[in-house]
Amino acid sequence: MNKITVKQEPSLVSAAVATEAVARAIIDISDSMKKLSTSGLKRKAIVALIHDHSGIGKKDIEIVLNNLESLRETWCSR
């Protein structure tokens, strides 16, 4: 039996849905980072925990954390 593959061009509706999903994710990530920053854990503790768990450099972690808070303002219009 031969397999048939059907390729579909993304429709404008599915592109709009995908765009909305990405925007919602950006907003959620940004808001979650702001909540983490006000959770009571000091910034050094958050960085140390991530560093210990991942092995990623602390300076790189700081850069990512700083940018996560500003994702919404940088990429979303509302």
C-alpha positions as CSV (number, residue, x, y, z in Angstrom):
1,M,0.0,0.0,0.0
2,N,1.4,3.4,-1.0
3,K,1.3,6.2,1.5
4,I,-0.1,9.5,0.4
5,T,1.3,12.7,1.9
6,V,-0.9,15.8,1.7
7,K,0.8,19.2,2.0
8,Q,-1.3,22.1,3.0
9,E,-0.4,25.7,2.8
10,P,-0.9,27.5,6.1
11,S,-4.1,29.5,6.0
12,L,-4.4,33.0,7.2
13,V,-6.7,31.8,10.0
14,S,-4.1,29.3,11.3
15,A,-1.4,31.9,11.0
16,A,-3.5,34.3,13.1
17,V,-4.1,31.6,15.7
18,A,-0.4,30.8,15.8
19,T,0.5,34.5,16.2
20,E,-2.0,34.9,19.0
21,A,-0.6,31.8,20.7
22,V,2.9,33.1,20.5
23,A,1.8,36.5,21.9
24,R,0.0,34.8,24.7
25,A,3.1,32.7,25.6
26,I,5.3,35.8,25.6
27,I,2.9,37.6,27.9
28,D,2.7,34.6,30.2
29,I,6.5,34.2,30.4
30,S,7.1,37.8,31.1
31,D,4.4,37.9,33.8
32,S,5.7,34.7,35.4
33,M,9.2,36.2,35.5
34,K,7.9,39.3,37.2
35,K,6.2,37.1,39.8
36,L,9.3,35.1,40.4
37,S,11.2,38.4,40.9
38,T,8.8,39.4,43.6
39,S,8.4,35.9,45.2
40,G,10.8,36.6,48.1
41,L,13.8,34.8,46.6
42,K,16.8,37.1,46.1
43,R,18.0,37.5,42.6
44,K,21.4,35.9,43.6
45,A,19.5,32.8,44.9
46,I,17.5,32.4,41.6
47,V,20.7,32.7,39.6
48,A,22.6,30.3,41.9
49,L,19.7,27.7,41.7
50,I,19.6,27.9,37.9
51,H,23.4,27.7,37.6
52,D,23.7,24.7,40.0
53,H,20.9,22.9,38.1
54,S,22.0,23.6,34.6
55,G,25.7,24.5,34.7
56,I,25.0,27.6,32.6
57,G,27.2,30.6,33.4
58,K,25.8,33.1,35.9
59,K,26.4,36.1,33.6
60,D,24.3,34.3,30.9
61,I,21.6,33.5,33.3
62,E,21.4,37.2,34.4
63,I,21.1,38.3,30.8
64,V,18.3,35.8,30.2
65,L,16.4,36.7,33.4
66,N,16.7,40.5,32.6
67,N,15.3,39.9,29.2
68,L,12.5,37.6,30.2
69,E,10.9,40.4,32.3
70,S,10.9,42.8,29.4
71,L,9.6,40.3,26.7
72,R,6.1,41.7,26.8
73,E,7.2,45.3,26.4
74,T,9.6,44.5,23.7
75,W,7.5,42.2,21.5
76,C,3.8,42.8,22.2
77,S,1.8,45.9,21.4
78,R,-0.8,45.5,24.1
